Each structure stands twice: as structure tokens, then as C-alpha cells.
Amino acid sequence: MRRAAAAALMVATTGASLLAVDNLLGFIGTHLIAAGPALMVAAVSVSAGVIAAAGAALARGAAHLVFAAAAVVFVGALSPATSSQLWLPLAVALQALVPLAFAAAGLLVLRGSRNSTAVRVLAMMLVGFAAAWIVTAFIPVLVAFLIAQAGTLIVAAALSLQPVLRRGRSLARELWSSAEVR
């Protein structure tokens, strides 16, 4: 159950970060993905996020649950790919709550005593980007807002890819320690 939830979280946060980067690049007139595929990425991200949230709730993984919920709300409500027209007070509340959720997830990761230094640095970066997202959401500097939003989601995706990165690091160590590589 944990592996399935972790894999779903990887898909959800990676899709959300792809949509955020596409939105940032759209500001300068370039898009990574067209409108049709963007909706498909959004649908896959929301579906994977719901699965990840359910799996994290069953496995009692608070950080993963918060990551998944924040990614689902971002993609479903705040991402331009879904082009949802929210009632203004709700949109303002979500612009404050979603980055707060990412900051809370980063703080939950920092609380973990088994985390490596790299994971702690990523968690601190997540908290910093989320704080910048909160500040820039209410200041009329669109580029800074989009950069903070994309940065938050990229770091969240990197944190969700932690199991893959850990396996890759151990594989690289094994290869380096073998006599054939040296």
C-alpha cells in the first residue's frame, strides 16, 4: 500500500510541477504542452493525487497526505490548465491555503529524524518557496508569483521522488565500488 501511494504521489506532484512550469513559460509565450494534453496531465495528476491521499491516510503518512491534498487542490482549482472559474473569496483562500499546505508538508518532513541532509535541504527549500508563494500571491508581481509557485511544486516533486533518488544513489554507490567501473 505504501509503495502504491508513494508512486501515485510521484505522479501527482510531477504532473502538478509540469503544469506550473508550463504556466510560467506561458507567461513568456511558450508552452511545454498544448491545451489538450495539459488537461490530460491535470486529470492524471488529480487521479493520482486522490489515490496517494487515500493511501497516505491508510498508512498514516501525514506528510504524504498533505503533499497529495495540496497537489490535488492546485491542479484541480488553481492551475490554468483546468481553467476553473472560482468564486473570488474561495480563490483567495486557496491561494493562501495551498502554499500553507506545502509549507506544512515541508515542516513535517523536517520533523522526520531519519531524513538525510539532502532531504532536509529540500524540505527547507519547500518551506521557503511556499512562503514566497504566499507573499507573492497578494502582491501584484505576476512573474515572481509564477516563479515561487513553480519552484514550490518542483521541490515538492523532488521530495516525492525521494525513494527513486535513494535507490539511484545506492545503485551508483554499488557501481562505483565495483572493480569494473574503476
N, C-alpha and C positions, 0 to 999 in steps of 0.2 A: 504494500500500500504506500509506504513512504517513497519508494523509488518511482512509482507511477505519479504520485503527487509532485515529486521533485522534477520529473520530466515534463509534466504539464506546466509547472511553474516556469521552467526554462522557456517553453514555447510561448507562454503568455507574456513574459517580460521581454523576450526578444522581439516579439511582434509589436508590443507597445513601444519599444525603443525605436524600431524601424519606422513606425508611424510618426513618432516625434521628430526623428531626424528628417523624414520626408517633409513634414510640416515646416521645419526650419529651412530646408533647402527650397521649399516652395515660396518662401519669402523673397528669395533672390531670383525666382522664376524657373527653377529646376526641380524636377520631381524624380525620386528614385523609382517610384511605382505609379502606374496610371490609376485612374479613379476606380475602375472595375476590380483590379487586383487589390487595391487598398481596402475595399470593402471585404474581400475575401480574407485578407490578413486580419482585419478587425474581427470578423466572425470567428476565425480560428483562435485568435487571441482571447476573445471573451469566453469561448467554449473551454479552452484550456485553462483559463483563469478560474472558471467556476469549478472545474474538476480539481484543480490544485487547491482551491479554498476548501472544498469538501474533504479532500484527502488530508490537508493540514489540520482541519478541525478534528477529524477522526484520530489523527496521530498526535494531536495536541502540540503542534508546532506553531507557536504564536507568531514568530517572525514570518514564516512562510504564509500563514493565513493573512497577515496584514499586507505582505507583498502582493499576494494574489488578489485580494479585495481592492487594493489601490490600483493595480493594473487593469482590473475589470472596469472599475469606475472611470479611469482615464480613457480607456479605449471606447467604452460604451457611451460616455457622456461628454467628455472634453475633447476628444480627438476630432479634428476637422474631417477625418475620413468617414466618420459616421454622420456628419453634418446634422446632428440633433440640435434642434432649437429649444433650449431650456428656458424656463421662466427665470427672469433676471436674478431674483434673490437666491434661487436654487443654484444657478450658475456661479454666483459669487461665493456661496457657501462651499460648493465643490472645489472652487479654485483655492480655497483655504484648507479644506479638509484632506484633499488628495495628497498634497505635498506634506501635510502633517502626518498622514499615514505612512508615507515613505520615510520621513524622519523618525517616526516611532519604530518602524521596522529596522532602521539602521541602529537605533539605540538598543533594540532587542538583540541584534547581532553582536553589538559591543559588549553586552552583558554576558555572552557566552564565554566561558573560561577556556574552552578547548580550541578556540579560534587562533589561526596563525596571524602573524603580523600583517601579512598582505590582506587578509580578510578584515582585520581591524582598520587598516588604512582605507579600504574600500567602504567600510561602514561609516567611517568619519567623513569621507568624501560624499557619501549619500546624504548624510545629515546636512552637510554644508550646501550641497546643490539644492536640497529640499528647502532649506532656509532661504536661499536666494530665490527660488521659485515663489515662495510665499511673498517675499518683499516685492519682487518684480511683477507679480500678478496685479498689484494695486498701484503700480507706478506706470505711467504711460510710455514705457520704453519697450516696444514690441520685440526688438532683436534680443535684448537682454533676457526678457521673459522666455523667448523660444530657446535660447541657449541654456538657461537654467533648467527648463523643462526637459530638453533633450539630454542634458548632462545627468539629470536625476534618473531618467529612465535607462540610459546606457549603463550607469553604475549599478542600478538595480538588476539589470540583465547580467552584468558581470558577476554580481553576488549570487544570482540564482544559478549561474553556470559553475559555481564552486566545486561540485562533485566531479564535473568533467575536467576542470582545470587541475584538481588534485590528482586524478588518475593520470592525466597527461604529464604532470610533474614527476610522479613516481615512475612512469614509463621512461621518461627522459633520464632519470637517475639510474635506472637499471641498464639502459643502453650505454650510458657513459661509463658505468662501472664494468661493463663487459670489455674483454680484451680486444674484441674485433673492432670496436669503434675507435679505440685509442691506437 
